[in-house]
Amino acid sequence: MAECAECGADISAEVALEEGEIVECEECGAELEVISADPLEFALAPDEEEDWGE
Ligand SMILES: [Zn+2]
């Protein structure tokens, strides 16, 4: 279990997460990137530009 980088809510992953995966916090909706799988740690995922890659 790890904490949301935005609101501090406990996040328990039901499946194994790998580094680089993006999960959404159920409490605040923030997108969190897995920066470490063991121990599990999250960081806020960078906002993607709306016009990115178009
Ligand atoms: Zn949160």
mmCIF file of the protein (N, C-alpha, C, O) and its ligand, coordinates in Angstrom:
data_MODEL
# 
_entry.id   MODEL 
# 
loop_
_entity.id 
_entity.type 
_entity.pdbx_number_of_molecules 
1 polymer     1 
2 non-polymer 1 
# 
_entity_poly.entity_id                      1 
_entity_poly.type                           'polypeptide(L)' 
_entity_poly.nstd_linkage                   no 
_entity_poly.nstd_monomer                   no 
_entity_poly.pdbx_seq_one_letter_code       MAECAECGADISAEVALEEGEIVECEECGAELEVISADPLEFALAPDEEEDWGE 
_entity_poly.pdbx_seq_one_letter_code_can   MAECAECGADISAEVALEEGEIVECEECGAELEVISADPLEFALAPDEEEDWGE 
_entity_poly.pdbx_strand_id                 A 
# 
loop_
_entity_poly_seq.entity_id 
_entity_poly_seq.num 
_entity_poly_seq.mon_id 
_entity_poly_seq.hetero 
1 1  MET n 
1 2  ALA n 
1 3  GLU n 
1 4  CYS n 
1 5  ALA n 
1 6  GLU n 
1 7  CYS n 
1 8  GLY n 
1 9  ALA n 
1 10 ASP n 
1 11 ILE n 
1 12 SER n 
1 13 ALA n 
1 14 GLU n 
1 15 VAL n 
1 16 ALA n 
1 17 LEU n 
1 18 GLU n 
1 19 GLU n 
1 20 GLY n 
1 21 GLU n 
1 22 ILE n 
1 23 VAL n 
1 24 GLU n 
1 25 CYS n 
1 26 GLU n 
1 27 GLU n 
1 28 CYS n 
1 29 GLY n 
1 30 ALA n 
1 31 GLU n 
1 32 LEU n 
1 33 GLU n 
1 34 VAL n 
1 35 ILE n 
1 36 SER n 
1 37 ALA n 
1 38 ASP n 
1 39 PRO n 
1 40 LEU n 
1 41 GLU n 
1 42 PHE n 
1 43 ALA n 
1 44 LEU n 
1 45 ALA n 
1 46 PRO n 
1 47 ASP n 
1 48 GLU n 
1 49 GLU n 
1 50 GLU n 
1 51 ASP n 
1 52 TRP n 
1 53 GLY n 
1 54 GLU n 
# 
loop_
_struct_asym.id 
_struct_asym.entity_id 
A 1 
B 2 
# 
loop_
_chem_comp.id 
_chem_comp.type 
_chem_comp.mon_nstd_flag 
ALA 'L-peptide linking' y 
ASP 'L-peptide linking' y 
CYS 'L-peptide linking' y 
GLU 'L-peptide linking' y 
GLY 'peptide linking'   y 
ILE 'L-peptide linking' y 
LEU 'L-peptide linking' y 
MET 'L-peptide linking' y 
PHE 'L-peptide linking' y 
PRO 'L-peptide linking' y 
SER 'L-peptide linking' y 
TRP 'L-peptide linking' y 
VAL 'L-peptide linking' y 
ZN  non-polymer         . 
# 
_pdbx_entity_nonpoly.entity_id   2 
_pdbx_entity_nonpoly.name        ? 
_pdbx_entity_nonpoly.comp_id     ZN 
# 
_pdbx_nonpoly_scheme.asym_id         B 
_pdbx_nonpoly_scheme.entity_id       2 
_pdbx_nonpoly_scheme.mon_id          ZN 
_pdbx_nonpoly_scheme.ndb_seq_num     1 
_pdbx_nonpoly_scheme.pdb_seq_num     101 
_pdbx_nonpoly_scheme.auth_seq_num    101 
_pdbx_nonpoly_scheme.pdb_mon_id      ZN 
_pdbx_nonpoly_scheme.auth_mon_id     ZN 
_pdbx_nonpoly_scheme.pdb_strand_id   A 
_pdbx_nonpoly_scheme.pdb_ins_code    . 
# 
loop_
_atom_site.group_PDB 
_atom_site.id 
_atom_site.type_symbol 
_atom_site.label_atom_id 
_atom_site.label_alt_id 
_atom_site.label_comp_id 
_atom_site.label_asym_id 
_atom_site.label_entity_id 
_atom_site.label_seq_id 
_atom_site.pdbx_PDB_ins_code 
_atom_site.Cartn_x 
_atom_site.Cartn_y 
_atom_site.Cartn_z 
_atom_site.occupancy 
_atom_site.B_iso_or_equiv 
_atom_site.pdbx_formal_charge 
_atom_site.auth_seq_id 
_atom_site.auth_comp_id 
_atom_site.auth_asym_id 
_atom_site.auth_atom_id 
_atom_site.pdbx_PDB_model_num 
ATOM   1   N  N  . MET A 1 1  ? 0.849   -1.202 0.000   1.00 0.00 ? 1   MET A N  1 
ATOM   2   C  CA . MET A 1 1  ? 0.000   0.000  0.000   1.00 0.00 ? 1   MET A CA 1 
ATOM   3   C  C  . MET A 1 1  ? 0.881   1.247  0.000   1.00 0.00 ? 1   MET A C  1 
ATOM   4   O  O  . MET A 1 1  ? 1.929   1.287  0.645   1.00 0.00 ? 1   MET A O  1 
ATOM   5   N  N  . ALA A 1 2  ? 0.445   2.236  -0.718  1.00 0.00 ? 2   ALA A N  1 
ATOM   6   C  CA . ALA A 1 2  ? 1.196   3.480  -0.788  1.00 0.00 ? 2   ALA A CA 1 
ATOM   7   C  C  . ALA A 1 2  ? 0.225   4.652  -0.723  1.00 0.00 ? 2   ALA A C  1 
ATOM   8   O  O  . ALA A 1 2  ? -0.991  4.476  -0.792  1.00 0.00 ? 2   ALA A O  1 
ATOM   9   N  N  . GLU A 1 3  ? 0.776   5.830  -0.590  1.00 0.00 ? 3   GLU A N  1 
ATOM   10  C  CA . GLU A 1 3  ? -0.068  7.006  -0.466  1.00 0.00 ? 3   GLU A CA 1 
ATOM   11  C  C  . GLU A 1 3  ? -0.130  7.793  -1.764  1.00 0.00 ? 3   GLU A C  1 
ATOM   12  O  O  . GLU A 1 3  ? 0.843   7.879  -2.513  1.00 0.00 ? 3   GLU A O  1 
ATOM   13  N  N  . CYS A 1 4  ? -1.294  8.361  -2.006  1.00 0.00 ? 4   CYS A N  1 
ATOM   14  C  CA . CYS A 1 4  ? -1.465  9.270  -3.131  1.00 0.00 ? 4   CYS A CA 1 
ATOM   15  C  C  . CYS A 1 4  ? -0.557  10.473 -2.930  1.00 0.00 ? 4   CYS A C  1 
ATOM   16  O  O  . CYS A 1 4  ? -0.491  11.043 -1.841  1.00 0.00 ? 4   CYS A O  1 
ATOM   17  N  N  . ALA A 1 5  ? 0.142   10.852 -3.997  1.00 0.00 ? 5   ALA A N  1 
ATOM   18  C  CA . ALA A 1 5  ? 1.063   11.989 -3.899  1.00 0.00 ? 5   ALA A CA 1 
ATOM   19  C  C  . ALA A 1 5  ? 0.304   13.309 -3.827  1.00 0.00 ? 5   ALA A C  1 
ATOM   20  O  O  . ALA A 1 5  ? 0.873   14.341 -3.472  1.00 0.00 ? 5   ALA A O  1 
ATOM   21  N  N  . GLU A 1 6  ? -0.970  13.273 -4.162  1.00 0.00 ? 6   GLU A N  1 
ATOM   22  C  CA . GLU A 1 6  ? -1.758  14.502 -4.176  1.00 0.00 ? 6   GLU A CA 1 
ATOM   23  C  C  . GLU A 1 6  ? -2.485  14.723 -2.854  1.00 0.00 ? 6   GLU A C  1 
ATOM   24  O  O  . GLU A 1 6  ? -2.361  15.780 -2.235  1.00 0.00 ? 6   GLU A O  1 
ATOM   25  N  N  . CYS A 1 7  ? -3.243  13.717 -2.429  1.00 0.00 ? 7   CYS A N  1 
ATOM   26  C  CA . CYS A 1 7  ? -4.107  13.921 -1.262  1.00 0.00 ? 7   CYS A CA 1 
ATOM   27  C  C  . CYS A 1 7  ? -3.713  13.057 -0.070  1.00 0.00 ? 7   CYS A C  1 
ATOM   28  O  O  . CYS A 1 7  ? -4.251  13.230 1.023   1.00 0.00 ? 7   CYS A O  1 
ATOM   29  N  N  . GLY A 1 8  ? -2.790  12.141 -0.268  1.00 0.00 ? 8   GLY A N  1 
ATOM   30  C  CA . GLY A 1 8  ? -2.308  11.345 0.847   1.00 0.00 ? 8   GLY A CA 1 
ATOM   31  C  C  . GLY A 1 8  ? -3.167  10.143 1.167   1.00 0.00 ? 8   GLY A C  1 
ATOM   32  O  O  . GLY A 1 8  ? -2.909  9.448  2.149   1.00 0.00 ? 8   GLY A O  1 
ATOM   33  N  N  . ALA A 1 9  ? -4.189  9.881  0.358   1.00 0.00 ? 9   ALA A N  1 
ATOM   34  C  CA . ALA A 1 9  ? -5.044  8.727  0.587   1.00 0.00 ? 9   ALA A CA 1 
ATOM   35  C  C  . ALA A 1 9  ? -4.257  7.433  0.382   1.00 0.00 ? 9   ALA A C  1 
ATOM   36  O  O  . ALA A 1 9  ? -3.370  7.348  -0.468  1.00 0.00 ? 9   ALA A O  1 
ATOM   37  N  N  . ASP A 1 10 ? -4.601  6.454  1.169   1.00 0.00 ? 10  ASP A N  1 
ATOM   38  C  CA . ASP A 1 10 ? -3.963  5.160  0.978   1.00 0.00 ? 10  ASP A CA 1 
ATOM   39  C  C  . ASP A 1 10 ? -4.473  4.521  -0.302  1.00 0.00 ? 10  ASP A C  1 
ATOM   40  O  O  . ASP A 1 10 ? -5.677  4.479  -0.553  1.00 0.00 ? 10  ASP A O  1 
ATOM   41  N  N  . ILE A 1 11 ? -3.558  4.033  -1.095  1.00 0.00 ? 11  ILE A N  1 
ATOM   42  C  CA . ILE A 1 11 ? -3.932  3.361  -2.331  1.00 0.00 ? 11  ILE A CA 1 
ATOM   43  C  C  . ILE A 1 11 ? -3.433  1.931  -2.263  1.00 0.00 ? 11  ILE A C  1 
ATOM   44  O  O  . ILE A 1 11 ? -2.237  1.680  -2.108  1.00 0.00 ? 11  ILE A O  1 
ATOM   45  N  N  . SER A 1 12 ? -4.367  0.996  -2.381  1.00 0.00 ? 12  SER A N  1 
ATOM   46  C  CA . SER A 1 12 ? -3.992  -0.402 -2.403  1.00 0.00 ? 12  SER A CA 1 
ATOM   47  C  C  . SER A 1 12 ? -4.233  -0.949 -3.794  1.00 0.00 ? 12  SER A C  1 
ATOM   48  O  O  . SER A 1 12 ? -5.347  -0.895 -4.315  1.00 0.00 ? 12  SER A O  1 
ATOM   49  N  N  . ALA A 1 13 ? -3.204  -1.463 -4.370  1.00 0.00 ? 13  ALA A N  1 
ATOM   50  C  CA . ALA A 1 13 ? -3.325  -1.983 -5.729  1.00 0.00 ? 13  ALA A CA 1 
ATOM   51  C  C  . ALA A 1 13 ? -3.830  -3.417 -5.677  1.00 0.00 ? 13  ALA A C  1 
ATOM   52  O  O  . ALA A 1 13 ? -3.317  -4.247 -4.926  1.00 0.00 ? 13  ALA A O  1 
ATOM   53  N  N  . GLU A 1 14 ? -4.856  -3.694 -6.498  1.00 0.00 ? 14  GLU A N  1 
ATOM   54  C  CA . GLU A 1 14 ? -5.394  -5.051 -6.533  1.00 0.00 ? 14  GLU A CA 1 
ATOM   55  C  C  . GLU A 1 14 ? -4.571  -5.957 -7.426  1.00 0.00 ? 14  GLU A C  1 
ATOM   56  O  O  . GLU A 1 14 ? -4.610  -7.182 -7.314  1.00 0.00 ? 14  GLU A O  1 
ATOM   57  N  N  . VAL A 1 15 ? -3.828  -5.322 -8.311  1.00 0.00 ? 15  VAL A N  1 
ATOM   58  C  CA . VAL A 1 15 ? -2.950  -6.083 -9.186  1.00 0.00 ? 15  VAL A CA 1 
ATOM   59  C  C  . VAL A 1 15 ? -1.543  -5.549 -9.030  1.00 0.00 ? 15  VAL A C  1 
ATOM   60  O  O  . VAL A 1 15 ? -1.336  -4.431 -8.559  1.00 0.00 ? 15  VAL A O  1 
ATOM   61  N  N  . ALA A 1 16 ? -0.590  -6.349 -9.426  1.00 0.00 ? 16  ALA A N  1 
ATOM   62  C  CA . ALA A 1 16 ? 0.795   -5.917 -9.341  1.00 0.00 ? 16  ALA A CA 1 
ATOM   63  C  C  . ALA A 1 16 ? 1.040   -4.768 -10.308 1.00 0.00 ? 16  ALA A C  1 
ATOM   64  O  O  . ALA A 1 16 ? 0.678   -4.831 -11.483 1.00 0.00 ? 16  ALA A O  1 
ATOM   65  N  N  . LEU A 1 17 ? 1.648   -3.742 -9.800  1.00 0.00 ? 17  LEU A N  1 
ATOM   66  C  CA . LEU A 1 17 ? 1.943   -2.587 -10.637 1.00 0.00 ? 17  LEU A CA 1 
ATOM   67  C  C  . LEU A 1 17 ? 3.422   -2.577 -10.984 1.00 0.00 ? 17  LEU A C  1 
ATOM   68  O  O  . LEU A 1 17 ? 4.278   -3.012 -10.214 1.00 0.00 ? 17  LEU A O  1 
ATOM   69  N  N  . GLU A 1 18 ? 3.681   -2.062 -12.174 1.00 0.00 ? 18  GLU A N  1 
ATOM   70  C  CA . GLU A 1 18 ? 5.068   -1.952 -12.601 1.00 0.00 ? 18  GLU A CA 1 
ATOM   71  C  C  . GLU A 1 18 ? 5.455   -0.485 -12.700 1.00 0.00 ? 18  GLU A C  1 
ATOM   72  O  O  . GLU A 1 18 ? 4.598   0.383  -12.862 1.00 0.00 ? 18  GLU A O  1 
ATOM   73  N  N  . GLU A 1 19 ? 6.720   -0.221 -12.604 1.00 0.00 ? 19  GLU A N  1 
ATOM   74  C  CA . GLU A 1 19 ? 7.193   1.147  -12.720 1.00 0.00 ? 19  GLU A CA 1 
ATOM   75  C  C  . GLU A 1 19 ? 6.768   1.742  -14.053 1.00 0.00 ? 19  GLU A C  1 
ATOM   76  O  O  . GLU A 1 19 ? 6.872   1.102  -15.099 1.00 0.00 ? 19  GLU A O  1 
ATOM   77  N  N  . GLY A 1 20 ? 6.290   2.968  -13.995 1.00 0.00 ? 20  GLY A N  1 
ATOM   78  C  CA . GLY A 1 20 ? 5.872   3.654  -15.208 1.00 0.00 ? 20  GLY A CA 1 
ATOM   79  C  C  . GLY A 1 20 ? 4.383   3.555  -15.477 1.00 0.00 ? 20  GLY A C  1 
ATOM   80  O  O  . GLY A 1 20 ? 3.853   4.272  -16.326 1.00 0.00 ? 20  GLY A O  1 
ATOM   81  N  N  . GLU A 1 21 ? 3.697   2.661  -14.751 1.00 0.00 ? 21  GLU A N  1 
ATOM   82  C  CA . GLU A 1 21 ? 2.256   2.564  -14.942 1.00 0.00 ? 21  GLU A CA 1 
ATOM   83  C  C  . GLU A 1 21 ? 1.559   3.770  -14.333 1.00 0.00 ? 21  GLU A C  1 
ATOM   84  O  O  . GLU A 1 21 ? 2.058   4.385  -13.391 1.00 0.00 ? 21  GLU A O  1 
ATOM   85  N  N  . ILE A 1 22 ? 0.409   4.092  -14.883 1.00 0.00 ? 22  ILE A N  1 
ATOM   86  C  CA . ILE A 1 22 ? -0.378  5.207  -14.384 1.00 0.00 ? 22  ILE A CA 1 
ATOM   87  C  C  . ILE A 1 22 ? -1.656  4.656  -13.741 1.00 0.00 ? 22  ILE A C  1 
ATOM   88  O  O  . ILE A 1 22 ? -2.388  3.866  -14.337 1.00 0.00 ? 22  ILE A O  1 
ATOM   89  N  N  . VAL A 1 23 ? -1.891  5.097  -12.519 1.00 0.00 ? 23  VAL A N  1 
ATOM   90  C  CA . VAL A 1 23 ? -3.124  4.718  -11.840 1.00 0.00 ? 23  VAL A CA 1 
ATOM   91  C  C  . VAL A 1 23 ? -3.843  5.992  -11.412 1.00 0.00 ? 23  VAL A C  1 
ATOM   92  O  O  . VAL A 1 23 ? -3.233  7.054  -11.286 1.00 0.00 ? 23  VAL A O  1 
ATOM   93  N  N  . GLU A 1 24 ? -5.138  5.868  -11.195 1.00 0.00 ? 24  GLU A N  1 
ATOM   94  C  CA . GLU A 1 24 ? -5.906  7.033  -10.783 1.00 0.00 ? 24  GLU A CA 1 
ATOM   95  C  C  . GLU A 1 24 ? -6.316  6.897  -9.330  1.00 0.00 ? 24  GLU A C  1 
ATOM   96  O  O  . GLU A 1 24 ? -6.807  5.854  -8.897  1.00 0.00 ? 24  GLU A O  1 
ATOM   97  N  N  . CYS A 1 25 ? -6.107  7.959  -8.597  1.00 0.00 ? 25  CYS A N  1 
ATOM   98  C  CA . CYS A 1 25 ? -6.497  7.957  -7.190  1.00 0.00 ? 25  CYS A CA 1 
ATOM   99  C  C  . CYS A 1 25 ? -8.017  7.965  -7.091  1.00 0.00 ? 25  CYS A C  1 
ATOM   100 O  O  . CYS A 1 25 ? -8.689  8.777  -7.727  1.00 0.00 ? 25  CYS A O  1 
ATOM   101 N  N  . GLU A 1 26 ? -8.551  7.045  -6.282  1.00 0.00 ? 26  GLU A N  1 
ATOM   102 C  CA . GLU A 1 26 ? -10.005 6.984  -6.144  1.00 0.00 ? 26  GLU A CA 1 
ATOM   103 C  C  . GLU A 1 26 ? -10.540 8.164  -5.331  1.00 0.00 ? 26  GLU A C  1 
ATOM   104 O  O  . GLU A 1 26 ? -11.711 8.526  -5.444  1.00 0.00 ? 26  GLU A O  1 
ATOM   105 N  N  . GLU A 1 27 ? -9.683  8.749  -4.522  1.00 0.00 ? 27  GLU A N  1 
ATOM   106 C  CA . GLU A 1 27 ? -10.121 9.833  -3.647  1.00 0.00 ? 27  GLU A CA 1 
ATOM   107 C  C  . GLU A 1 27 ? -10.184 11.173 -4.363  1.00 0.00 ? 27  GLU A C  1 
ATOM   108 O  O  . GLU A 1 27 ? -11.181 11.887 -4.258  1.00 0.00 ? 27  GLU A O  1 
ATOM   109 N  N  . CYS A 1 28 ? -9.127  11.517 -5.089  1.00 0.00 ? 28  CYS A N  1 
ATOM   110 C  CA . CYS A 1 28 ? -9.061  12.850 -5.684  1.00 0.00 ? 28  CYS A CA 1 
ATOM   111 C  C  . CYS A 1 28 ? -8.992  12.820 -7.206  1.00 0.00 ? 28  CYS A C  1 
ATOM   112 O  O  . CYS A 1 28 ? -9.062  13.866 -7.850  1.00 0.00 ? 28  CYS A O  1 
ATOM   113 N  N  . GLY A 1 29 ? -8.856  11.636 -7.782  1.00 0.00 ? 29  GLY A N  1 
ATOM   114 C  CA . GLY A 1 29 ? -8.848  11.546 -9.235  1.00 0.00 ? 29  GLY A CA 1 
ATOM   115 C  C  . GLY A 1 29 ? -7.522  11.878 -9.876  1.00 0.00 ? 29  GLY A C  1 
ATOM   116 O  O  . GLY A 1 29 ? -7.408  11.905 -11.101 1.00 0.00 ? 29  GLY A O  1 
ATOM   117 N  N  . ALA A 1 30 ? -6.520  12.132 -9.057  1.00 0.00 ? 30  ALA A N  1 
ATOM   118 C  CA . ALA A 1 30 ? -5.218  12.473 -9.611  1.00 0.00 ? 30  ALA A CA 1 
ATOM   119 C  C  . ALA A 1 30 ? -4.603  11.268 -10.319 1.00 0.00 ? 30  ALA A C  1 
ATOM   120 O  O  . ALA A 1 30 ? -4.771  10.127 -9.888  1.00 0.00 ? 30  ALA A O  1 
ATOM   121 N  N  . GLU A 1 31 ? -3.900  11.534 -11.393 1.00 0.00 ? 31  GLU A N  1 
ATOM   122 C  CA . GLU A 1 31 ? -3.183  10.470 -12.077 1.00 0.00 ? 31  GLU A CA 1 
ATOM   123 C  C  . GLU A 1 31 ? -1.815  10.322 -11.439 1.00 0.00 ? 31  GLU A C  1 
ATOM   124 O  O  . GLU A 1 31 ? -1.053  11.280 -11.306 1.00 0.00 ? 31  GLU A O  1 
ATOM   125 N  N  . LEU A 1 32 ? -1.534  9.103  -11.055 1.00 0.00 ? 32  LEU A N  1 
ATOM   126 C  CA . LEU A 1 32 ? -0.289  8.831  -10.342 1.00 0.00 ? 32  LEU A CA 1 
ATOM   127 C  C  . LEU A 1 32 ? 0.556   7.854  -11.140 1.00 0.00 ? 32  LEU A C  1 
ATOM   128 O  O  . LEU A 1 32 ? 0.072   6.837  -11.636 1.00 0.00 ? 32  LEU A O  1 
ATOM   129 N  N  . GLU A 1 33 ? 1.824   8.191  -11.247 1.00 0.00 ? 33  GLU A N  1 
ATOM   130 C  CA . GLU A 1 33 ? 2.749   7.295  -11.930 1.00 0.00 ? 33  GLU A CA 1 
ATOM   131 C  C  . GLU A 1 33 ? 3.484   6.461  -10.893 1.00 0.00 ? 33  GLU A C  1 
ATOM   132 O  O  . GLU A 1 33 ? 3.945   6.972  -9.872  1.00 0.00 ? 33  GLU A O  1 
ATOM   133 N  N  . VAL A 1 34 ? 3.582   5.177  -11.175 1.00 0.00 ? 34  VAL A N  1 
ATOM   134 C  CA . VAL A 1 34 ? 4.330   4.297  -10.278 1.00 0.00 ? 34  VAL A CA 1 
ATOM   135 C  C  . VAL A 1 34 ? 5.820   4.548  -10.502 1.00 0.00 ? 34  VAL A C  1 
ATOM   136 O  O  . VAL A 1 34 ? 6.360   4.257  -11.569 1.00 0.00 ? 34  VAL A O  1 
ATOM   137 N  N  . ILE A 1 35 ? 6.463   5.085  -9.488  1.00 0.00 ? 35  ILE A N  1 
ATOM   138 C  CA . ILE A 1 35 ? 7.897   5.360  -9.622  1.00 0.00 ? 35  ILE A CA 1 
ATOM   139 C  C  . ILE A 1 35 ? 8.721   4.261  -8.988  1.00 0.00 ? 35  ILE A C  1 
ATOM   140 O  O  . ILE A 1 35 ? 9.923   4.154  -9.231  1.00 0.00 ? 35  ILE A O  1 
ATOM   141 N  N  . SER A 1 36 ? 8.070   3.441  -8.172  1.00 0.00 ? 36  SER A N  1 
ATOM   142 C  CA . SER A 1 36 ? 8.762   2.313  -7.576  1.00 0.00 ? 36  SER A CA 1 
ATOM   143 C  C  . SER A 1 36 ? 7.749   1.224  -7.293  1.00 0.00 ? 36  SER A C  1 
ATOM   144 O  O  . SER A 1 36 ? 6.700   1.492  -6.707  1.00 0.00 ? 36  SER A O  1 
ATOM   145 N  N  . ALA A 1 37 ? 8.042   0.011  -7.695  1.00 0.00 ? 37  ALA A N  1 
ATOM   146 C  CA . ALA A 1 37 ? 7.092   -1.082 -7.513  1.00 0.00 ? 37  ALA A CA 1 
ATOM   147 C  C  . ALA A 1 37 ? 7.293   -1.777 -6.169  1.00 0.00 ? 37  ALA A C  1 
ATOM   148 O  O  . ALA A 1 37 ? 6.353   -2.343 -5.611  1.00 0.00 ? 37  ALA A O  1 
ATOM   149 N  N  . ASP A 1 38 ? 8.498   -1.732 -5.662  1.00 0.00 ? 38  ASP A N  1 
ATOM   150 C  CA . ASP A 1 38 ? 8.787   -2.416 -4.403  1.00 0.00 ? 38  ASP A CA 1 
ATOM   151 C  C  . ASP A 1 38 ? 9.892   -1.683 -3.677  1.00 0.00 ? 38  ASP A C  1 
ATOM   152 O  O  . ASP A 1 38 ? 11.059  -1.838 -4.038  1.00 0.00 ? 38  ASP A O  1 
ATOM   153 N  N  . PRO A 1 39 ? 9.571   -0.885 -2.662  1.00 0.00 ? 39  PRO A N  1 
ATOM   154 C  CA . PRO A 1 39 ? 8.215   -0.646 -2.150  1.00 0.00 ? 39  PRO A CA 1 
ATOM   155 C  C  . PRO A 1 39 ? 7.419   0.236  -3.104  1.00 0.00 ? 39  PRO A C  1 
ATOM   156 O  O  . PRO A 1 39 ? 7.974   1.022  -3.872  1.00 0.00 ? 39  PRO A O  1 
ATOM   157 N  N  . LEU A 1 40 ? 6.102   0.080  -3.028  1.00 0.00 ? 40  LEU A N  1 
ATOM   158 C  CA . LEU A 1 40 ? 5.236   0.820  -3.931  1.00 0.00 ? 40  LEU A CA 1 
ATOM   159 C  C  . LEU A 1 40 ? 5.252   2.308  -3.605  1.00 0.00 ? 40  LEU A C  1 
ATOM   160 O  O  . LEU A 1 40 ? 4.979   2.724  -2.479  1.00 0.00 ? 40  LEU A O  1 
ATOM   161 N  N  . GLU A 1 41 ? 5.580   3.097  -4.627  1.00 0.00 ? 41  GLU A N  1 
ATOM   162 C  CA . GLU A 1 41 ? 5.574   4.543  -4.448  1.00 0.00 ? 41  GLU A CA 1 
ATOM   163 C  C  . GLU A 1 41 ? 4.966   5.200  -5.671  1.00 0.00 ? 41  GLU A C  1 
ATOM   164 O  O  . GLU A 1 41 ? 5.141   4.746  -6.801  1.00 0.00 ? 41  GLU A O  1 
ATOM   165 N  N  . PHE A 1 42 ? 4.247   6.285  -5.413  1.00 0.00 ? 42  PHE A N  1 
ATOM   166 C  CA . PHE A 1 42 ? 3.630   7.011  -6.508  1.00 0.00 ? 42  PHE A CA 1 
ATOM   167 C  C  . PHE A 1 42 ? 4.172   8.431  -6.581  1.00 0.00 ? 42  PHE A C  1 
ATOM   168 O  O  . PHE A 1 42 ? 4.630   8.996  -5.588  1.00 0.00 ? 42  PHE A O  1 
ATOM   169 N  N  . ALA A 1 43 ? 4.107   8.985  -7.774  1.00 0.00 ? 43  ALA A N  1 
ATOM   170 C  CA . ALA A 1 43 ? 4.360   10.405 -7.968  1.00 0.00 ? 43  ALA A CA 1 
ATOM   171 C  C  . ALA A 1 43 ? 3.270   10.921 -8.882  1.00 0.00 ? 43  ALA A C  1 
ATOM   172 O  O  . ALA A 1 43 ? 2.685   10.163 -9.656  1.00 0.00 ? 43  ALA A O  1 
ATOM   173 N  N  . LEU A 1 44 ? 3.002   12.193 -8.791  1.00 0.00 ? 44  LEU A N  1 
ATOM   174 C  CA . LEU A 1 44 ? 1.998   12.764 -9.682  1.00 0.00 ? 44  LEU A CA 1 
ATOM   175 C  C  . LEU A 1 44 ? 2.456   12.628 -11.117 1.00 0.00 ? 44  LEU A C  1 
ATOM   176 O  O  . LEU A 1 44 ? 3.589   12.973 -11.455 1.00 0.00 ? 44  LEU A O  1 
ATOM   177 N  N  . ALA A 1 45 ? 1.568   12.121 -11.962 1.00 0.00 ? 45  ALA A N  1 
ATOM   178 C  CA . ALA A 1 45 ? 1.896   12.018 -13.373 1.00 0.00 ? 45  ALA A CA 1 
ATOM   179 C  C  . ALA A 1 45 ? 1.858   13.418 -13.976 1.00 0.00 ? 45  ALA A C  1 
ATOM   180 O  O  . ALA A 1 45 ? 0.989   14.223 -13.640 1.00 0.00 ? 45  ALA A O  1 
ATOM   181 N  N  . PRO A 1 46 ? 2.786   13.697 -14.848 1.00 0.00 ? 46  PRO A N  1 
ATOM   182 C  CA . PRO A 1 46 ? 2.790   15.023 -15.486 1.00 0.00 ? 46  PRO A CA 1 
ATOM   183 C  C  . PRO A 1 46 ? 1.565   15.217 -16.353 1.00 0.00 ? 46  PRO A C  1 
ATOM   184 O  O  . PRO A 1 46 ? 1.109   14.289 -17.021 1.00 0.00 ? 46  PRO A O  1 
ATOM   185 N  N  . ASP A 1 47 ? 1.042   16.415 -16.339 1.00 0.00 ? 47  ASP A N  1 
ATOM   186 C  CA . ASP A 1 47 ? -0.104  16.707 -17.207 1.00 0.00 ? 47  ASP A CA 1 
ATOM   187 C  C  . ASP A 1 47 ? 0.309   16.618 -18.656 1.00 0.00 ? 47  ASP A C  1 
ATOM   188 O  O  . ASP A 1 47 ? 1.340   17.150 -19.066 1.00 0.00 ? 47  ASP A O  1 
ATOM   189 N  N  . GLU A 1 48 ? -0.512  15.942 -19.412 1.00 0.00 ? 48  GLU A N  1 
ATOM   190 C  CA . GLU A 1 48 ? -0.213  15.850 -20.836 1.00 0.00 ? 48  GLU A CA 1 
ATOM   191 C  C  . GLU A 1 48 ? -0.838  17.034 -21.563 1.00 0.00 ? 48  GLU A C  1 
ATOM   192 O  O  . GLU A 1 48 ? -1.961  17.447 -21.274 1.00 0.00 ? 48  GLU A O  1 
ATOM   193 N  N  . GLU A 1 49 ? -0.096  17.553 -22.489 1.00 0.00 ? 49  GLU A N  1 
ATOM   194 C  CA . GLU A 1 49 ? -0.625  18.676 -23.272 1.00 0.00 ? 49  GLU A CA 1 
ATOM   195 C  C  . GLU A 1 49 ? -1.764  18.198 -24.161 1.00 0.00 ? 49  GLU A C  1 
ATOM   196 O  O  . GLU A 1 49 ? -1.701  17.114 -24.742 1.00 0.00 ? 49  GLU A O  1 
ATOM   197 N  N  . GLU A 1 50 ? -2.783  19.001 -24.257 1.00 0.00 ? 50  GLU A N  1 
ATOM   198 C  CA . GLU A 1 50 ? -3.957  18.630 -25.033 1.00 0.00 ? 50  GLU A CA 1 
ATOM   199 C  C  . GLU A 1 50 ? -3.605  18.385 -26.506 1.00 0.00 ? 50  GLU A C  1 
ATOM   200 O  O  . GLU A 1 50 ? -4.166  17.502 -27.156 1.00 0.00 ? 50  GLU A O  1 
ATOM   201 N  N  . ASP A 1 51 ? -2.676  19.179 -27.007 1.00 0.00 ? 51  ASP A N  1 
ATOM   202 C  CA . ASP A 1 51 ? -2.374  19.097 -28.436 1.00 0.00 ? 51  ASP A CA 1 
ATOM   203 C  C  . ASP A 1 51 ? -1.152  18.230 -28.701 1.00 0.00 ? 51  ASP A C  1 
ATOM   204 O  O  . ASP A 1 51 ? -0.573  18.256 -29.788 1.00 0.00 ? 51  ASP A O  1 
ATOM   205 N  N  . TRP A 1 52 ? -0.775  17.466 -27.691 1.00 0.00 ? 52  TRP A N  1 
ATOM   206 C  CA . TRP A 1 52 ? 0.432   16.666 -27.815 1.00 0.00 ? 52  TRP A CA 1 
ATOM   207 C  C  . TRP A 1 52 ? 0.255   15.563 -28.851 1.00 0.00 ? 52  TRP A C  1 
ATOM   208 O  O  . TRP A 1 52 ? -0.684  14.774 -28.758 1.00 0.00 ? 52  TRP A O  1 
ATOM   209 N  N  . GLY A 1 53 ? 1.129   15.501 -29.817 1.00 0.00 ? 53  GLY A N  1 
ATOM   210 C  CA . GLY A 1 53 ? 1.169   14.406 -30.751 1.00 0.00 ? 53  GLY A CA 1 
ATOM   211 C  C  . GLY A 1 53 ? 0.109   14.429 -31.843 1.00 0.00 ? 53  GLY A C  1 
ATOM   212 O  O  . GLY A 1 53 ? -0.042  13.469 -32.599 1.00 0.00 ? 53  GLY A O  1 
ATOM   213 N  N  . GLU A 1 54 ? -0.622  15.537 -31.914 1.00 0.00 ? 54  GLU A N  1 
ATOM   214 C  CA . GLU A 1 54 ? -1.647  15.561 -32.956 1.00 0.00 ? 54  GLU A CA 1 
ATOM   215 C  C  . GLU A 1 54 ? -1.082  16.011 -34.304 1.00 0.00 ? 54  GLU A C  1 
ATOM   216 O  O  . GLU A 1 54 ? -1.817  16.085 -35.289 1.00 0.00 ? 54  GLU A O  1 
HETATM 217 ZN ZN . ZN  B 2 .  ? -5.516  11.319 -4.176  1.00 0.00 2 101 ZN  A ZN 1 
# 
